[in-house]
Amino acid sequence: MRPPPQFSNLRMCWVPVSGEGDMAGTLQCRWASIGLLAVCCVVGCGGSKGPQRVAVRGAILFNNEMLKAGRITFTPIDGSKGPTAVATVTDGFYDFNVLNGPVVGKNKVQIESIIDPGFAMDDEAAYAKASQEKGGVPVLPQQPIPPEFNQQSKLVVEVSPDGEKKLDFSL
């Protein structure tokens, strides 16, 4: 009696290790694998059917000085639909590209300053020490930018689809 053929578990298709398999089955399996790979490359992950985004850049002044560090957020409103766009402000400037920029249409803009408290925000021991040194009062600095420019923002811009935009803000 002849022993059953051994199959390699390291290949995509079952190919007898002993070489007794048929070559047509092996080639057919390889072509099927190549075809599947080609379909995945062409189809991708569903394409980009999302809302149109726009490249936006600009400067932010606060009290007539460039905002040292902060965050700017564009949130679609009044019928504009899509994701919120967030960028870091560094030395007074921010920059979005067409992949992460705000969506076309009306957007509410929120601007916050990022303030260094002198310790890592997730360092509970450093926070406790700083709080103890100040007599138990909270040690996190207050947001210097008024609420009407961040949590209760009244800043609204219309983002149009044509080309790169430059939007500067003076608070």
Rosetta silent file (secondary structure, phi, psi, omega in degrees, C-alpha in Angstrom):
SEQUENCE: MRPPPQFSNLRMCWVPVSGEGDMAGTLQCRWASIGLLAVCCVVGCGGSKGPQRVAVRGAILFNNEMLKAGRITFTPIDGSKGPTAVATVTDGFYDFNVLNGPVVGKNKVQIESIIDPGFAMDDEAAYAKASQEKGGVPVLPQQPIPPEFNQQSKLVVEVSPDGEKKLDFSL
SCORE:     score description
SCORE:     0.000 S_00000001
   1 L     0.000  138.783 -176.379    0.000    0.000    0.000 S_00000001
   2 L   -90.239  136.712  179.926    1.277    3.417   -0.927 S_00000001
   3 L   -71.739  152.178  178.886    1.462    6.205    1.750 S_00000001
   4 L   -66.322  149.213 -179.861   -0.673    9.325    1.177 S_00000001
   5 L   -66.654  149.281  176.971    1.190   12.293   -0.350 S_00000001
   6 L   -93.242  141.328 -179.021    2.460   14.977    1.993 S_00000001
   7 E  -114.421  141.397  178.901    1.308   18.524    1.384 S_00000001
   8 L   -78.949  131.746  178.103    3.234   21.669    2.152 S_00000001
   9 L   -94.107    7.139 -179.040    1.428   23.988    4.547 S_00000001
  10 L   -99.770   -1.020 -179.372    3.642   26.919    3.520 S_00000001
  11 L  -108.774  158.052 -179.639    2.131   27.399    0.076 S_00000001
  12 L   -69.086  -33.834 -178.480   -1.136   29.070   -0.878 S_00000001
  13 L  -113.977  155.594  179.022   -2.307   26.029   -2.823 S_00000001
  14 L   -77.469  112.428  179.153   -1.932   22.398   -1.952 S_00000001
  15 L  -122.509  123.113 -179.880    1.002   21.167   -3.925 S_00000001
  16 E   -59.559  133.413  179.969    2.316   17.671   -3.256 S_00000001
  17 L   -69.212  -32.157 -175.735    5.827   17.826   -1.820 S_00000001
  18 L   -71.016  -10.024  179.117    6.797   14.593   -3.493 S_00000001
  19 L    87.249    8.065 -177.782    6.397   16.178   -6.926 S_00000001
  20 L   -87.128   -2.151 -177.858    3.567   13.816   -7.907 S_00000001
  21 L   -74.729  163.612 -179.805    1.017   16.633   -8.314 S_00000001
  22 L   -86.136  138.796 -176.795   -0.175   17.827  -11.665 S_00000001
  23 H   -66.986  -32.555 -179.146    1.487   20.923  -13.040 S_00000001
  24 H   -62.740  -41.360  178.663   -1.785   22.284  -14.480 S_00000001
  25 H   -64.105  -39.907  179.580   -3.342   22.516  -10.987 S_00000001
  26 H   -65.332  -46.271  179.541   -0.302   24.352   -9.647 S_00000001
  27 H   -65.031  -39.731  179.456   -0.305   26.884  -12.515 S_00000001
  28 H   -61.640  -42.015  179.419   -4.051   27.353  -12.224 S_00000001
  29 H   -65.511  -41.677  179.649   -3.679   28.105   -8.517 S_00000001
  30 H   -64.241  -42.989  178.887   -0.875   30.592   -9.155 S_00000001
  31 H   -64.986  -36.747  177.416   -2.893   32.424  -11.824 S_00000001
  32 H   -64.398  -40.764  178.846   -5.895   32.555   -9.482 S_00000001
  33 H   -64.780  -43.146  179.150   -3.681   34.046   -6.755 S_00000001
  34 H   -64.479  -40.990  178.410   -2.276   36.665   -9.151 S_00000001
  35 H   -63.190  -42.660  178.570   -5.798   37.522  -10.341 S_00000001
  36 H   -63.379  -42.264  178.246   -7.051   37.952   -6.771 S_00000001
  37 H   -62.406  -42.695  179.703   -4.097   40.201   -5.949 S_00000001
  38 H   -63.173  -42.076  178.765   -4.746   42.326   -9.062 S_00000001
  39 H   -62.264  -42.786  179.382   -8.431   42.763   -8.150 S_00000001
  40 H   -63.242  -39.222  179.706   -7.493   43.856   -4.609 S_00000001
  41 H   -67.088  -39.796 -177.917   -5.008   46.407   -5.963 S_00000001
  42 H   -73.660  -44.882 -176.849   -7.520   47.889   -8.416 S_00000001
  43 H   -74.564  -41.365 -179.482  -10.500   47.959   -6.071 S_00000001
  44 L    68.372 -144.026 -176.754   -8.588   49.044   -2.954 S_00000001
  45 L  -104.026   27.061  175.764  -10.587   49.883    0.138 S_00000001
  46 L   105.536    1.289  178.283  -13.609   51.338   -1.578 S_00000001
  47 L    75.033 -177.643 -179.540  -12.194   54.546   -3.039 S_00000001
  48 L  -113.648   85.840 -179.623  -12.671   58.048   -1.685 S_00000001
  49 L   -95.639   10.586 -177.860  -16.364   58.827   -2.008 S_00000001
  50 L   -74.636 -179.626 -179.855  -16.258   61.173    1.009 S_00000001
  51 L   -66.627  153.547 -179.439  -16.836   64.912    1.010 S_00000001
  52 L   -71.288  131.146  177.210  -14.396   67.167   -0.821 S_00000001
  53 E  -108.134  157.764 -176.513  -11.619   68.534    1.394 S_00000001
  54 L  -128.949  143.103  173.971   -9.523   71.625    0.722 S_00000001
  55 L   -73.856  126.237 -179.295   -5.929   72.575    1.513 S_00000001
  56 E  -134.791  138.990  175.953   -5.999   75.509    3.942 S_00000001
  57 E  -142.978  163.649  178.618   -3.164   77.341    5.651 S_00000001
  58 E   175.307 -175.372 -179.781   -2.819   80.524    7.583 S_00000001
  59 E  -119.949  152.373  178.305   -1.574   82.514   10.542 S_00000001
  60 E  -128.155  121.042  175.419   -3.162   83.126   13.924 S_00000001
  61 E  -105.211  136.812  174.268   -2.575   86.280   15.943 S_00000001
  62 E  -129.207  121.018 -175.233   -3.678   86.544   19.571 S_00000001
  63 L    54.558   44.430  178.391   -3.365   89.974   21.219 S_00000001
  64 L    62.691   20.221  175.090   -1.351   91.148   18.188 S_00000001
  65 E  -130.044  150.009  177.574    1.244   88.370   18.633 S_00000001
  66 E   -61.998  135.658  177.614    1.665   85.078   16.817 S_00000001
  67 L   -69.553  116.871 -173.535    0.035   82.234   18.766 S_00000001
  68 L   -61.037  -52.804 -179.359    3.033   80.237   20.017 S_00000001
  69 E  -145.981  138.491 -179.430    1.335   76.837   20.275 S_00000001
  70 E  -174.052 -163.870 -178.097   -2.253   75.804   19.770 S_00000001
  71 E  -144.488  138.657  175.841   -4.875   73.902   17.864 S_00000001
  72 E  -121.453  137.117 -176.380   -7.343   74.974   15.169 S_00000001
  73 E  -128.349  131.947  174.190  -10.509   73.027   14.401 S_00000001
  74 E  -112.148  119.070 -179.553  -12.886   73.337   11.427 S_00000001
  75 E  -117.768  122.655  179.757  -16.282   71.702   12.047 S_00000001
  76 E   -60.646  137.057  178.382  -18.878   71.493    9.218 S_00000001
  77 L  -137.978  171.516  173.547  -22.172   73.276   10.056 S_00000001
  78 L    48.585   54.270  176.911  -25.465   74.337    8.423 S_00000001
  79 L    92.158  -17.983  174.091  -25.811   71.472    5.956 S_00000001
  80 L   -72.370  135.687 -177.573  -22.118   70.947    5.311 S_00000001
  81 L  -125.658  144.645  178.055  -21.306   67.331    6.072 S_00000001
  82 L   147.309 -178.724 -177.506  -18.046   65.582    6.757 S_00000001
  83 L   -76.836  156.273  172.593  -15.380   65.069    9.367 S_00000001
  84 L   -73.430  141.427  178.191  -13.956   67.735   11.626 S_00000001
  85 E  -109.240  130.980 -178.223  -10.473   68.892   10.602 S_00000001
  86 E  -128.644  134.930  177.366   -7.888   69.583   13.312 S_00000001
  87 E  -136.683  155.380  176.897   -4.375   70.994   12.920 S_00000001
  88 E   -85.706  140.945  174.447   -1.606   72.064   15.260 S_00000001
  89 E  -101.340  124.328  179.830   -0.609   75.708   15.425 S_00000001
  90 E  -128.483  123.431 -179.219    3.157   76.185   15.700 S_00000001
  91 L    51.354   36.679  175.131    4.762   79.603   15.962 S_00000001
  92 L    90.532   -3.230 -175.880    1.548   81.193   14.719 S_00000001
  93 E  -121.546  148.390  173.630    1.012   79.042   11.622 S_00000001
  94 E  -132.331  161.607 -175.797   -1.204   76.070   10.719 S_00000001
  95 E  -155.460  123.057  173.033   -1.388   73.976    7.559 S_00000001
  96 L  -112.493  148.248  170.294   -3.930   71.465    6.180 S_00000001
  97 L  -107.031 -178.494 -176.950   -3.540   69.460    2.978 S_00000001
  98 L   -69.967  -13.818  178.847   -6.348   68.088    0.778 S_00000001
  99 L   -86.308  -30.492 -176.863   -6.327   64.794    2.699 S_00000001
 100 L  -121.510    6.033 -175.906   -6.870   66.242    6.186 S_00000001
 101 L   -75.820  176.031  179.369   -8.254   69.721    5.440 S_00000001
 102 L   -69.280  156.986  179.252  -11.713   71.114    6.129 S_00000001
 103 E   -81.498  157.810  178.150  -14.653   70.103    3.958 S_00000001
 104 L   -65.851  138.092  178.430  -16.201   72.425    1.401 S_00000001
 105 E   120.756 -165.153 -176.874  -19.015   74.551    2.808 S_00000001
 106 E   -79.049  131.246 -179.879  -19.716   76.426    6.021 S_00000001
 107 E  -132.260  138.248  171.137  -17.403   75.565    8.949 S_00000001
 108 E   -85.432  135.983 -178.424  -17.247   76.713   12.548 S_00000001
 109 E  -110.224  130.802  176.158  -13.655   77.515   13.558 S_00000001
 110 E  -122.224  134.069 -179.191  -12.337   76.930   17.079 S_00000001
 111 E  -126.398  128.838  178.707   -8.894   78.080   18.193 S_00000001
 112 E  -126.130  149.495  172.366   -7.201   77.042   21.430 S_00000001
 113 E   -92.977  142.271  174.490   -3.855   77.846   22.946 S_00000001
 114 L  -104.098  121.324 -175.353   -1.770   74.939   24.224 S_00000001
 115 L  -113.048  132.971  178.547   -0.079   75.866   27.463 S_00000001
 116 L   -82.271  116.364 -179.713    2.755   73.901   29.025 S_00000001
 117 L   -78.731   -5.572  179.742    1.930   73.316   32.719 S_00000001
 118 L    98.147    1.410  177.990    5.551   72.364   33.453 S_00000001
 119 L  -155.417  162.530  178.922    4.908   68.604   33.680 S_00000001
 120 L   -66.323  136.460 -176.910    3.472   65.785   31.563 S_00000001
 121 L   -61.716  -24.246  179.565   -0.333   65.850   31.607 S_00000001
 122 L   -97.901   11.168  179.999   -0.488   62.144   32.489 S_00000001
 123 L   -94.850   91.905 -175.908    2.026   62.425   35.374 S_00000001
 124 H   -63.855  -36.034 -179.811   -0.242   62.245   38.413 S_00000001
 125 H   -65.475  -43.136  179.071    2.644   62.491   40.886 S_00000001
 126 H   -65.759  -38.945  177.476    3.946   65.706   39.273 S_00000001
 127 H   -63.264  -46.805 -179.653    0.419   67.166   39.241 S_00000001
 128 H   -60.723  -41.751  179.412   -0.094   66.290   42.912 S_00000001
 129 H   -63.755  -46.383  179.912    3.266   67.847   43.834 S_00000001
 130 H   -63.933  -38.270  178.426    2.521   71.045   41.871 S_00000001
 131 H   -66.686  -41.813  179.137   -0.935   71.269   43.431 S_00000001
 132 H   -63.893  -40.022  179.254    0.482   70.751   46.925 S_00000001
 133 H   -64.744  -25.545  179.392    3.067   73.501   46.333 S_00000001
 134 L   -99.804   18.853  176.572    0.220   75.899   45.447 S_00000001
 135 L    75.513   25.361  175.972   -1.786   75.060   48.552 S_00000001
 136 L    88.543    1.425  178.640   -4.112   72.527   46.919 S_00000001
 137 L   -81.069  153.061  178.202   -5.465   74.787   44.187 S_00000001
 138 L   -57.341  139.821 -176.483   -5.705   73.466   40.614 S_00000001
 139 L  -105.174   -2.463  179.157   -2.434   73.959   38.774 S_00000001
 140 L   -74.921  129.082 -177.968   -3.626   73.680   35.206 S_00000001
 141 L   -66.895  148.978  177.777   -3.348   77.075   33.515 S_00000001
 142 L   -73.815  150.067  176.257   -6.496   78.772   32.268 S_00000001
 143 L   -68.820  117.594 -178.324   -7.139   79.012   28.532 S_00000001
 144 L   -73.536  -23.348  179.844   -6.033   82.543   27.601 S_00000001
 145 L   -81.181  127.117 -177.631   -8.141   82.622   24.423 S_00000001
 146 L   -58.451  151.632 -177.757  -11.730   83.670   25.223 S_00000001
 147 H   -57.208  -27.350 -178.618  -14.524   81.064   24.848 S_00000001
 148 H   -69.528   -4.478  174.217  -16.081   82.882   21.860 S_00000001
 149 H  -111.558   -3.792  177.370  -13.083   81.669   19.823 S_00000001
 150 L  -134.044  -96.438 -173.551  -13.072   78.045   21.096 S_00000001
 151 L   -56.607  -37.048 -179.199  -15.791   76.250   23.156 S_00000001
 152 L  -115.438   42.115 -171.776  -18.456   78.848   22.271 S_00000001
 153 L   -58.014  137.369  174.318  -16.936   79.894   18.962 S_00000001
 154 L  -111.212    4.140  178.609  -18.689   82.444   16.809 S_00000001
 155 E   -77.715  123.029  178.704  -16.038   82.200   14.055 S_00000001
 156 E  -133.043  133.437  176.781  -17.585   80.866   10.825 S_00000001
 157 E  -128.444  151.830  174.167  -15.911   80.578    7.429 S_00000001
 158 E  -102.284  116.276  179.935  -17.130   79.434    4.024 S_00000001
 159 E   -95.081  119.322 -178.833  -14.623   77.023    2.480 S_00000001
 160 L   -96.929  157.169 -172.982  -14.886   77.008   -1.326 S_00000001
 161 L   -77.878  -12.004 -171.705  -13.738   74.106   -3.526 S_00000001
 162 L   -91.053  106.426  171.682  -11.403   76.007   -5.837 S_00000001
 163 L    73.778 -176.598 -179.769   -7.723   75.717   -5.000 S_00000001
 164 L   -76.982  144.574 -177.322   -5.657   76.234   -1.877 S_00000001
 165 E  -115.229  150.221  173.016   -6.917   78.725    0.657 S_00000001
 166 E  -121.738  115.419 -179.984   -5.172   81.117    3.029 S_00000001
 167 L  -123.127  110.995  177.558   -7.236   81.935    6.107 S_00000001
 168 L  -101.061  148.000  179.011   -5.660   84.167    8.748 S_00000001
 169 E  -128.862  134.399  175.383   -7.272   84.874   12.118 S_00000001
 170 E  -120.626  114.555 -176.231   -6.641   87.790   14.463 S_00000001
 171 L  -104.656    0.000    0.000   -8.137   87.292   17.911 S_00000001
